[in-house]
């Protein structure tokens, strides 16, 4: 009897712990904001994402950056962002913003190539000077990368790294792609 009561108590405690650990979106302070942005369909599409990010960060986000961001976070492949995906997006963006501000040594609100190199190393990317130069040419205006372009390059680096890691099973630092697989990865970023 004692053993079965203890077992019942343990199961009840485990059930209560499980219920309490489940997060209910309606209790999250961001949920009302999400509902306002998402509208009736309960999902954030690229246009809504662009308006939301431009408003939240005060800098114009390109539609391309918003599409790539959605593709990176779209776990259910719906083409839009749900609440939990939006939370993950804001967590990533806030980390990238903090890194941007720390690396902007001259407080110009842009990153110069040497500042970009510092922040990329801080993220764990050990890229060659040639790779960094290609990034700078792609994302800079007059050799300076603004916040919006920095976010776009962070999104591409993260998405590309995730795709690479999925194909580098042995963690050897190399992966093999078929041409079709390469095109799929390229177009998904």
Secondary structure as a PSIPRED ss2 file (coil, helix, strand):
# PSIPRED VFORMAT (PSIPRED V4.0)

   1 X C   1.000  0.000  0.000
   2 X H   0.000  1.000  0.000
   3 X H   0.000  1.000  0.000
   4 X H   0.000  1.000  0.000
   5 X H   0.000  1.000  0.000
   6 X H   0.000  1.000  0.000
   7 X H   0.000  1.000  0.000
   8 X H   0.000  1.000  0.000
   9 X H   0.000  1.000  0.000
  10 X H   0.000  1.000  0.000
  11 X H   0.000  1.000  0.000
  12 X H   0.000  1.000  0.000
  13 X H   0.000  1.000  0.000
  14 X H   0.000  1.000  0.000
  15 X H   0.000  1.000  0.000
  16 X H   0.000  1.000  0.000
  17 X H   0.000  1.000  0.000
  18 X H   0.000  1.000  0.000
  19 X H   0.000  1.000  0.000
  20 X H   0.000  1.000  0.000
  21 X H   0.000  1.000  0.000
  22 X C   1.000  0.000  0.000
  23 X C   1.000  0.000  0.000
  24 X C   1.000  0.000  0.000
  25 X H   0.000  1.000  0.000
  26 X H   0.000  1.000  0.000
  27 X H   0.000  1.000  0.000
  28 X C   1.000  0.000  0.000
  29 X C   1.000  0.000  0.000
  30 X H   0.000  1.000  0.000
  31 X H   0.000  1.000  0.000
  32 X H   0.000  1.000  0.000
  33 X H   0.000  1.000  0.000
  34 X H   0.000  1.000  0.000
  35 X H   0.000  1.000  0.000
  36 X H   0.000  1.000  0.000
  37 X H   0.000  1.000  0.000
  38 X H   0.000  1.000  0.000
  39 X H   0.000  1.000  0.000
  40 X H   0.000  1.000  0.000
  41 X H   0.000  1.000  0.000
  42 X C   1.000  0.000  0.000
  43 X C   1.000  0.000  0.000
  44 X E   0.000  0.000  1.000
  45 X C   1.000  0.000  0.000
  46 X H   0.000  1.000  0.000
  47 X H   0.000  1.000  0.000
  48 X H   0.000  1.000  0.000
  49 X H   0.000  1.000  0.000
  50 X H   0.000  1.000  0.000
  51 X H   0.000  1.000  0.000
  52 X H   0.000  1.000  0.000
  53 X H   0.000  1.000  0.000
  54 X H   0.000  1.000  0.000
  55 X H   0.000  1.000  0.000
  56 X H   0.000  1.000  0.000
  57 X H   0.000  1.000  0.000
  58 X C   1.000  0.000  0.000
  59 X C   1.000  0.000  0.000
  60 X C   1.000  0.000  0.000
  61 X C   1.000  0.000  0.000
  62 X C   1.000  0.000  0.000
  63 X H   0.000  1.000  0.000
  64 X H   0.000  1.000  0.000
  65 X H   0.000  1.000  0.000
  66 X H   0.000  1.000  0.000
  67 X H   0.000  1.000  0.000
  68 X H   0.000  1.000  0.000
  69 X H   0.000  1.000  0.000
  70 X H   0.000  1.000  0.000
  71 X H   0.000  1.000  0.000
  72 X H   0.000  1.000  0.000
  73 X H   0.000  1.000  0.000
  74 X C   1.000  0.000  0.000
  75 X C   1.000  0.000  0.000
  76 X C   1.000  0.000  0.000
  77 X C   1.000  0.000  0.000
  78 X C   1.000  0.000  0.000
  79 X C   1.000  0.000  0.000
  80 X C   1.000  0.000  0.000
  81 X E   0.000  0.000  1.000
  82 X C   1.000  0.000  0.000
  83 X H   0.000  1.000  0.000
  84 X H   0.000  1.000  0.000
  85 X H   0.000  1.000  0.000
  86 X H   0.000  1.000  0.000
  87 X H   0.000  1.000  0.000
  88 X H   0.000  1.000  0.000
  89 X H   0.000  1.000  0.000
  90 X H   0.000  1.000  0.000
  91 X H   0.000  1.000  0.000
  92 X H   0.000  1.000  0.000
  93 X H   0.000  1.000  0.000
  94 X H   0.000  1.000  0.000
  95 X H   0.000  1.000  0.000
  96 X H   0.000  1.000  0.000
  97 X H   0.000  1.000  0.000
  98 X H   0.000  1.000  0.000
  99 X H   0.000  1.000  0.000
 100 X H   0.000  1.000  0.000
 101 X H   0.000  1.000  0.000
 102 X H   0.000  1.000  0.000
 103 X H   0.000  1.000  0.000
 104 X C   1.000  0.000  0.000
 105 X C   1.000  0.000  0.000
 106 X C   1.000  0.000  0.000
 107 X C   1.000  0.000  0.000
 108 X C   1.000  0.000  0.000
 109 X C   1.000  0.000  0.000
 110 X E   0.000  0.000  1.000
 111 X E   0.000  0.000  1.000
 112 X E   0.000  0.000  1.000
 113 X H   0.000  1.000  0.000
 114 X H   0.000  1.000  0.000
 115 X H   0.000  1.000  0.000
 116 X H   0.000  1.000  0.000
 117 X H   0.000  1.000  0.000
 118 X H   0.000  1.000  0.000
 119 X H   0.000  1.000  0.000
 120 X H   0.000  1.000  0.000
 121 X H   0.000  1.000  0.000
 122 X H   0.000  1.000  0.000
 123 X C   1.000  0.000  0.000
 124 X C   1.000  0.000  0.000
 125 X C   1.000  0.000  0.000
 126 X C   1.000  0.000  0.000
 127 X C   1.000  0.000  0.000
 128 X C   1.000  0.000  0.000
 129 X H   0.000  1.000  0.000
 130 X H   0.000  1.000  0.000
 131 X H   0.000  1.000  0.000
 132 X H   0.000  1.000  0.000
 133 X H   0.000  1.000  0.000
 134 X H   0.000  1.000  0.000
 135 X H   0.000  1.000  0.000
 136 X H   0.000  1.000  0.000
 137 X H   0.000  1.000  0.000
 138 X H   0.000  1.000  0.000
 139 X H   0.000  1.000  0.000
 140 X C   1.000  0.000  0.000
 141 X E   0.000  0.000  1.000
 142 X C   1.000  0.000  0.000
 143 X C   1.000  0.000  0.000
 144 X E   0.000  0.000  1.000
 145 X E   0.000  0.000  1.000
 146 X E   0.000  0.000  1.000
 147 X H   0.000  1.000  0.000
 148 X H   0.000  1.000  0.000
 149 X H   0.000  1.000  0.000
 150 X H   0.000  1.000  0.000
 151 X H   0.000  1.000  0.000
 152 X H   0.000  1.000  0.000
 153 X H   0.000  1.000  0.000
 154 X H   0.000  1.000  0.000
 155 X H   0.000  1.000  0.000
 156 X H   0.000  1.000  0.000
 157 X H   0.000  1.000  0.000
 158 X H   0.000  1.000  0.000
 159 X H   0.000  1.000  0.000
 160 X H   0.000  1.000  0.000
 161 X H   0.000  1.000  0.000
 162 X H   0.000  1.000  0.000
 163 X H   0.000  1.000  0.000
 164 X H   0.000  1.000  0.000
 165 X H   0.000  1.000  0.000
 166 X H   0.000  1.000  0.000
 167 X H   0.000  1.000  0.000
 168 X C   1.000  0.000  0.000
 169 X C   1.000  0.000  0.000
 170 X C   1.000  0.000  0.000
 171 X C   1.000  0.000  0.000
 172 X C   1.000  0.000  0.000
 173 X C   1.000  0.000  0.000
 174 X C   1.000  0.000  0.000
 175 X C   1.000  0.000  0.000
 176 X C   1.000  0.000  0.000
 177 X C   1.000  0.000  0.000
 178 X C   1.000  0.000  0.000
 179 X H   0.000  1.000  0.000
 180 X H   0.000  1.000  0.000
 181 X H   0.000  1.000  0.000
 182 X H   0.000  1.000  0.000
 183 X H   0.000  1.000  0.000
 184 X H   0.000  1.000  0.000
 185 X H   0.000  1.000  0.000
 186 X H   0.000  1.000  0.000
 187 X H   0.000  1.000  0.000
 188 X C   1.000  0.000  0.000
 189 X C   1.000  0.000  0.000
